[in-house]
Amino acid sequence: SPSAFRLANGEFRTTSGTPLSVSGVEGELKMEETLALRSRKGLRFLFREAKAGGILVPGGDLSFTVEGPESLLVEGANLNYSRGRISLHPFRYTFGTSGFTCTLYCDRIRFDDTINQLMGEPAAQGDAELNGLVTLTVKEGLPIFQTGHLYSTPGVGGNLRLKRGSLASGGMVLVEEAMSDFNYDWVRVTLESAGEKLNLTAFINGAPARKLPLVYDPGTREFVREHQG
């Protein structure tokens, strides 16, 4: 028999795995067959905020259908993230399994804000916006990035500044000084998980925005800082 349940200002939290909380949840669960646990198609729920570890999603919506006691069809989602948007492609989740895999499309998310959230500090400042696809597996509460390729808008350059150039230098003083104020033509980012760590690799094409306080040392064949400017 049909039935309906209304949720207003709901909140969900995980009790294991990566800390996950969703607050301000609103929507109506309309069941076509209550005892068979089959809902109407395209149910839509909104939420005000979601947090997963250090990642903040300030609002979004989710469309889904409860197919029965075995599975849930996620038809799509739109998430606000890093001053842009992430769309979730449809996927089916089977109840009782340890996880699921989905594809995310990133639309104009800010590179600097993404770095700052991952680092947990205001480490970067800039105007690069990234677009692309990310394949994500969530297993036992742990997000695993299978593949992810993000690109800045073609033909649109800008500026990127790292508060601590050592974040990207790998010990090279030339890279450290250059990334403290860098004018880019394009940015390409790859994401891939290694165990519980996330490897983020950025390829940035462009040139320093200023003359670097460096000189070349023929003895070491490396650039060193020129303290006199």
BAZAMI-272263 format. One line per field, with one value per residue (C-alpha): chain; x, y, z; residue number from 1; residue in three letters. Coordinates in steps of 0.001 Angstrom, whole numbers. Layout:
<recs>
lumgu: A_...
c1: X_...
c2: Y_...
c3: Z_...
lummi: NUM_...
zami: ALA_...
</recs>
This chain:
<recs>
lumgu: A_A_A_A_A_A_A_A_A_A_A_A_A_A_A_A_A_A_A_A_A_A_A_A_A_A_A_A_A_A_A_A_A_A_A_A_A_A_A_A_A_A_A_A_A_A_A_A_A_A_A_A_A_A_A_A_A_A_A_A_A_A_A_A_A_A_A_A_A_A_A_A_A_A_A_A_A_A_A_A_A_A_A_A_A_A_A_A_A_A_A_A_A_A_A_A_A_A_A_A_A_A_A_A_A_A_A_A_A_A_A_A_A_A_A_A_A_A_A_A_A_A_A_A_A_A_A_A_A_A_A_A_A_A_A_A_A_A_A_A_A_A_A_A_A_A_A_A_A_A_A_A_A_A_A_A_A_A_A_A_A_A_A_A_A_A_A_A_A_A_A_A_A_A_A_A_A_A_A_A_A_A_A_A_A_A_A_A_A_A_A_A_A_A_A_A_A_A_A_A_A_A_A_A_A_A_A_A_A_A_A_A_A_A_A_A_A_A_A_A_A_A_A_A_A_A_A_A_A
c1: 0_1233_2595_4659_7179_8369_11858_12670_16056_17336_20898_22999_26393_28636_29798_32805_35257_35856_33828_30811_27960_25027_22825_19751_18230_14754_12525_9578_9897_6913_6446_4512_4546_5489_5871_7896_10069_9523_9352_8211_10812_12927_12607_14529_16150_18027_20735_22315_25833_27930_31375_33657_36916_38252_36084_33115_30125_27940_24640_23225_20495_20105_17592_17019_14592_14290_13944_13205_14937_18005_18980_18832_19153_20898_19695_21861_23117_24358_26868_28207_31974_34908_32776_31808_29619_30037_27445_27035_26362_23677_24702_23058_23848_23135_22257_24559_27640_30740_30821_30043_31719_30495_31613_31764_31797_33532_32394_34492_35763_38479_42000_43191_40169_40544_44215_43351_40707_43008_45897_43711_45234_45074_48079_47080_45459_44521_41765_42143_38866_39032_36711_36740_35783_36699_35981_35428_34963_33657_34535_33751_33456_36827_36856_39235_40007_40448_41186_40709_41696_40850_41722_41560_39268_40971_42396_41928_45082_45547_47664_48458_50289_51403_51904_54522_56224_57779_54383_55144_58914_60151_63192_63926_64405_63629_60162_59567_60307_58424_55221_55060_53698_53112_51214_49785_48505_46873_46602_46067_45495_45445_44020_44772_44578_47461_46156_44605_46561_45504_48145_47406_49725_49492_50991_51186_52376_53404_56071_56918_55172_58363_62116_63311_65967_68156_71567_73027_75794_78134_79643_76412_74708_71672_69913_70508_68985_70720_70222_71203_68168
c2: 0_3569_5725_8858_10034_13617_14508_18071_19314_15746_14803_11703_10674_7663_5635_4006_4637_8168_10686_11691_13947_15325_18027_20008_17103_17713_15649_13287_9528_8372_4612_2887_-423_34_-3621_-4369_-1274_152_3917_6251_7100_10221_11060_14245_15181_18401_18934_22036_20755_17595_16905_13969_14230_17682_18044_20412_20341_23404_22101_20004_17597_13876_12063_8338_5415_2641_-434_-2859_-4411_-5230_-2034_1731_3493_6854_8762_11814_14455_18028_19111_22577_22357_24786_27558_25242_22181_18402_16233_12560_10116_7436_4236_1386_593_-2897_-2991_-5082_-4558_-2863_-55_1334_3017_6207_8818_12513_15378_18471_21807_24917_23940_26211_24763_26867_26068_22343_22427_24351_21803_18864_20515_21782_25252_28376_27270_28483_31453_31796_31847_28539_26648_22912_20638_16885_13386_11518_7828_7283_4093_4252_1050_585_4355_5062_7155_5725_7748_5257_7842_11563_14025_17709_20546_24320_26063_25965_29315_30903_31619_33263_33446_30942_31643_29086_30448_27769_26974_23940_22227_21704_22035_18527_20258_22366_26000_27092_25515_26829_30441_30207_28826_31617_33795_32036_33067_29930_29225_25940_23571_19793_17751_13979_12299_8757_6999_4979_3139_5739_8583_10701_11570_14875_15721_19102_19960_23738_25498_29140_31410_33151_36480_38156_37955_35188_35949_33051_32538_29460_27701_26009_23861_22169_22757_24016_27330_28850_31889_35216_36872_40287_40268
c3: 0_-686_2135_2620_5221_5544_6828_7887_9136_9447_10347_9641_11022_10455_13438_11733_8897_7640_9731_7625_8625_6650_8175_7188_5239_3828_1571_1318_1009_-1048_-1154_-3931_-2022_1618_2609_-547_137_-3344_-3637_-6345_-8961_-8701_-5015_-4280_-988_-196_2408_3878_4616_4387_5862_5093_7014_6110_2984_3209_828_1549_244_-2569_-3613_-4303_-6545_-5987_-6132_-3539_-5754_-2927_67_-2050_-3845_-4199_-7563_-7235_-10275_-9771_-7379_-7464_-4833_-4124_-3721_-3828_-5320_-8197_-8631_-8677_-10442_-9602_-12447_-11857_-10046_-8156_-4525_-3207_491_2640_487_1866_-689_-4123_-7100_-8772_-11292_-10444_-12946_-11584_-13004_-12317_-8878_-7541_-7513_-4562_-2393_-3123_-2066_1099_2119_1460_3349_6182_5945_3712_1670_-1802_-3474_-7136_-9724_-11599_-12118_-12845_-14824_-15433_-14295_-11117_-10435_-6721_-4709_-1146_730_4413_4779_3154_-75_-2677_-5807_-8657_-11350_-11608_-14315_-13969_-16355_-16217_-18688_-22134_-23210_-19778_-17789_-14421_-11296_-8553_-5290_-2726_775_1344_-1942_-272_-637_-4322_-4577_-3826_-2361_-5476_-4537_-8126_-7965_-4448_-5430_-8733_-7161_-4603_-7455_-10777_-13916_-15528_-19033_-18047_-15070_-15153_-12002_-11469_-8364_-7253_-3895_-2466_581_2876_1248_-1711_-4298_-6024_-8913_-10623_-14019_-14390_-17554_-17418_-15931_-12638_-12192_-10966_-11215_-8905_-6238_-7440_-8997_-10652_-8729_-11249_-8489_-7469_-10842_-8992_-8389_-4943_-3239_-3707_-338_-1635_-3970
lummi: 1_2_3_4_5_6_7_8_9_10_11_12_13_14_15_16_17_18_19_20_21_22_23_24_25_26_27_28_29_30_31_32_33_34_35_36_37_38_39_40_41_42_43_44_45_46_47_48_49_50_51_52_53_54_55_56_57_58_59_60_61_62_63_64_65_66_67_68_69_70_71_72_73_74_75_76_77_78_79_80_81_82_83_84_85_86_87_88_89_90_91_92_93_94_95_96_97_98_99_100_101_102_103_104_105_106_107_108_109_110_111_112_113_114_115_116_117_118_119_120_121_122_123_124_125_126_127_128_129_130_131_132_133_134_135_136_137_138_139_140_141_142_143_144_145_146_147_148_149_150_151_152_153_154_155_156_157_158_159_160_161_162_163_164_165_166_167_168_169_170_171_172_173_174_175_176_177_178_179_180_181_182_183_184_185_186_187_188_189_190_191_192_193_194_195_196_197_198_199_200_201_202_203_204_205_206_207_208_209_210_211_212_213_214_215_216_217_218_219_220_221_222_223_224_225_226_227_228_229
zami: SER_PRO_SER_ALA_PHE_ARG_LEU_ALA_ASN_GLY_GLU_PHE_ARG_THR_THR_SER_GLY_THR_PRO_LEU_SER_VAL_SER_GLY_VAL_GLU_GLY_GLU_LEU_LYS_MET_GLU_GLU_THR_LEU_ALA_LEU_ARG_SER_ARG_LYS_GLY_LEU_ARG_PHE_LEU_PHE_ARG_GLU_ALA_LYS_ALA_GLY_GLY_ILE_LEU_VAL_PRO_GLY_GLY_ASP_LEU_SER_PHE_THR_VAL_GLU_GLY_PRO_GLU_SER_LEU_LEU_VAL_GLU_GLY_ALA_ASN_LEU_ASN_TYR_SER_ARG_GLY_ARG_ILE_SER_LEU_HIS_PRO_PHE_ARG_TYR_THR_PHE_GLY_THR_SER_GLY_PHE_THR_CYS_THR_LEU_TYR_CYS_ASP_ARG_ILE_ARG_PHE_ASP_ASP_THR_ILE_ASN_GLN_LEU_MET_GLY_GLU_PRO_ALA_ALA_GLN_GLY_ASP_ALA_GLU_LEU_ASN_GLY_LEU_VAL_THR_LEU_THR_VAL_LYS_GLU_GLY_LEU_PRO_ILE_PHE_GLN_THR_GLY_HIS_LEU_TYR_SER_THR_PRO_GLY_VAL_GLY_GLY_ASN_LEU_ARG_LEU_LYS_ARG_GLY_SER_LEU_ALA_SER_GLY_GLY_MET_VAL_LEU_VAL_GLU_GLU_ALA_MET_SER_ASP_PHE_ASN_TYR_ASP_TRP_VAL_ARG_VAL_THR_LEU_GLU_SER_ALA_GLY_GLU_LYS_LEU_ASN_LEU_THR_ALA_PHE_ILE_ASN_GLY_ALA_PRO_ALA_ARG_LYS_LEU_PRO_LEU_VAL_TYR_ASP_PRO_GLY_THR_ARG_GLU_PHE_VAL_ARG_GLU_HIS_GLN_GLY
</recs>
